Amino acid sequence: MKVVLTQNVEKVGNAGDVKNVTGGFARNYLFPRELAWEATSSNLKRWEDKKKSYLRLSARELDKAQQRADKIGKESCTINVKTDNEDKIFGSVTNMDIAKSLLSKGIEVDKKDIILEEPIHKVGAYTVKVRVHQQVYAELKVWVVAEDTEKSES
């Protein structure tokens, strides 16, 4: 079934693209969420009329995403972890730990948008990518430090 996408759909295409998709995917996912219309001549004309307002809106969203990425890029987060004598972490630092640290600073980021190349298993400084928008990424500095385990005994 041919459809014209009304919004960017991950792994399918961008707004305005005419794509061939299965009928079930179109009827059960794209149409109910208003992500696409059937690619008829009237709907293609309808898309051309809507395209200008969509592009303005898209540019605004992109600008807001870039501002948010700049804000995230200026921040850094410190995560305290328990370590052994060789500064190896018990467990690992995950994207959820980073999201919680950012939330404590007032920045809400979905854990799925924090991209770790591999789990963090050692103390140190790391640069982590954060997806803010489909086209905008921020780089966040993450400091992993050992907790003070020395306790004064009386």
C-alpha positions in Angstrom: 0.0 0.0 0.0 1.4 3.4 -0.9 1.2 6.1 1.8 2.5 9.7 2.1 4.1 10.3 5.5 2.8 13.3 7.4 5.5 13.1 10.1 9.0 11.6 10.3 8.7 7.9 11.2 11.8 6.2 12.4 13.0 3.4 10.1 10.3 4.2 7.6 11.0 7.7 6.2 10.6 11.5 6.6 7.5 13.6 6.3 6.4 14.0 2.7 8.0 10.8 1.5 5.7 8.4 -0.5 6.5 4.9 0.7 5.3 1.4 0.0 4.3 -0.3 3.3 2.2 -3.3 4.2 -1.5 -2.8 4.5 -1.6 -3.9 8.1 1.1 -1.6 9.2 -0.6 1.3 7.5 -4.1 0.5 8.9 -3.0 -0.5 12.4 -0.1 1.9 13.1 0.3 4.7 10.7 -3.3 5.8 10.0 -4.6 5.7 13.6 -1.6 7.8 14.8 -2.0 10.2 11.8 1.5 9.5 10.8 0.5 8.9 7.2 -2.3 9.2 4.6 -3.1 6.9 1.8 -1.2 8.1 -1.3 -4.2 9.3 -3.4 -4.0 12.3 -5.7 -6.2 14.3 -3.3 -4.0 13.4 -0.3 -0.9 14.3 -2.2 -2.4 17.7 -3.0 -3.4 18.0 0.7 0.2 17.3 1.8 1.5 20.0 -0.5 -0.8 22.5 1.1 0.2 21.3 4.6 4.0 21.2 3.8 4.7 24.9 4.4 3.3 24.9 7.9 4.9 21.6 8.7 8.3 22.9 7.6 7.9 26.0 9.8 7.0 23.9 12.7 9.8 21.4 12.1 12.3 24.3 12.0 11.0 25.6 15.3 11.3 22.1 16.9 14.8 21.7 15.5 15.8 25.1 17.0 14.3 24.2 20.4 16.1 20.8 20.3 19.4 22.6 19.5 18.9 24.9 22.5 18.2 21.9 24.8 21.3 20.1 23.4 23.4 23.2 24.2 22.0 23.2 27.8 22.7 19.5 28.2 26.2 19.9 26.7 27.1 22.6 29.3 26.2 20.2 32.2 28.2 17.4 33.6 27.1 14.7 36.0 29.0 12.9 38.7 28.1 9.4 39.7 29.4 7.9 42.9 30.0 4.2 42.8 31.4 1.5 45.0 34.8 0.2 43.8 37.4 -2.3 44.6 41.1 -1.6 45.2 41.8 -1.3 41.5 39.0 1.3 40.8 36.8 -1.3 39.2 33.2 -0.8 39.7 30.9 -3.3 41.4 28.4 -3.7 38.5 28.3 -0.9 35.9 27.0 2.6 35.3 24.0 2.5 33.1 22.0 4.9 31.1 19.4 4.9 33.9 22.0 6.0 36.4 22.9 8.9 34.1 19.2 9.8 33.6 18.7 9.9 37.3 21.7 12.1 37.8 20.4 14.6 35.1 17.0 14.6 36.7 18.4 15.6 40.0 19.8 18.7 38.1 16.4 19.5 36.7 17.0 18.0 33.2 14.6 15.3 32.2 16.0 12.8 29.6 14.5 9.5 28.7 17.0 6.7 29.5 16.5 5.4 25.9 17.9 8.6 24.6 21.2 8.2 26.4 23.6 6.3 24.1 26.4 4.3 25.8 28.8 2.6 23.4 29.6 0.1 26.1 28.8 -0.2 29.8 31.0 1.9 32.1 33.0 -0.4 34.4 35.8 1.8 35.6 36.2 5.1 37.4 37.0 8.1 35.2 35.6 10.7 32.9 33.4 9.7 29.9 31.7 11.6 27.1 28.2 10.2 26.4 25.9 11.0 23.5 22.3 12.1 24.4 19.7 12.1 21.6 17.6 15.2 21.9 15.8 15.1 18.6 16.0 12.8 15.6 18.7 15.0 14.1 20.2 16.6 17.2 22.6 15.0 19.7 24.3 16.5 22.8 27.6 15.4 24.3 27.4 15.0 28.1 30.5 14.7 30.4 30.0 12.0 32.9 32.4 11.7 35.9 32.4 8.3 37.6 34.0 8.6 41.0 34.7 6.2 43.8 32.6 6.6 47.0 34.5 7.2 50.2 34.3 3.8 52.0 36.6 4.8 54.8 34.6 5.3 57.9 36.0 6.6 61.1 35.6 4.1 63.9 35.3 5.2 67.5 
